């Protein structure tokens, strides 16, 4: 069953271990070309082995967290070679076998100076991230069903059109003798 396995090389950048209080979100927003920042962390190369049939978001996320030794409080961003963000399902579906994995903290707010409003804001952002993650996971689970739903819809459409064409053929066969009897010379 080794042919079902897929080996993926991850280039891990740990922004959560750097000495700054900035998260990757802050760096990307204020410095779009963040690869030029001097505080760029070292790249750690690791490989992960996944099944081609494994499309469950939570399983893949847990495998990556176990490989990197991180918890759920960290944000993981997967990028292809061009630096474009891709969903976790691309690890098993894509033809590429090398990805960048950016790990960072959720917030760059210092907890000692955070006010009650900032804490509420951070909690709201965390909840929004969890909601988005669950929605992405649900959509990834529904992806295999789209093909058979489309196929069933196409079959229903073809059956309906076949019935309509059959009805028109029967009516045409019924009315053709009456039509020919009215114009015997011109049709023959």
C-alpha positions, 0 to 999 in steps of 0.5 A: 500500500506504499503507492497510496502514500505521498511524501511532502517536503515542508519548509517550515518558518517559525515566526512564533519563535522569533524575538519580536512581538510581531506576527506574520499577519502584521508583517504581511500587512505592513511589509508585503515583501516580508522575505526581505525583513531581517528578522526572517526565521531560519527554514527548517526542512521536514517531510511528512507522509500522507495518504492520497485518500486522506482528505479530512482537514482535522487529520492533516492538521493534526499530523502537521501539528505533531510534526512541528510540535505546536498546539492549536493556538498557533496559526499555520499558513501553507504556501506553494513555491510561488508564496501563494496561500493554499488550503490544507487539502492541496497537500494531498491533491496538488501535483507539487510535493514541496510547500512552505509552512509559516507558523505564527502566533494569532496576535501580536498584542502583549498580554500584560498591556492588553485592555479588556477591549483588546482581549475581547477583540482577540477572542472575537478574532480567534472565534472568527478563525475557528469558524472559518477553519470549520467552514473550510473543513466542511467545504473540503468534506463536501468536495467529493459529493459535488461530482456525483451531484453534478452527474445526477443532475445531468442524468435527470436533465437528459432523462427529461429531454429524452421524454420531451423528444419522445413525446414530440416524435409520437405527436409528429408520427400521429399528425404526419398522415393528416398533414400529408393528406391535405397536401398530397402533391407538394410533399411527395 
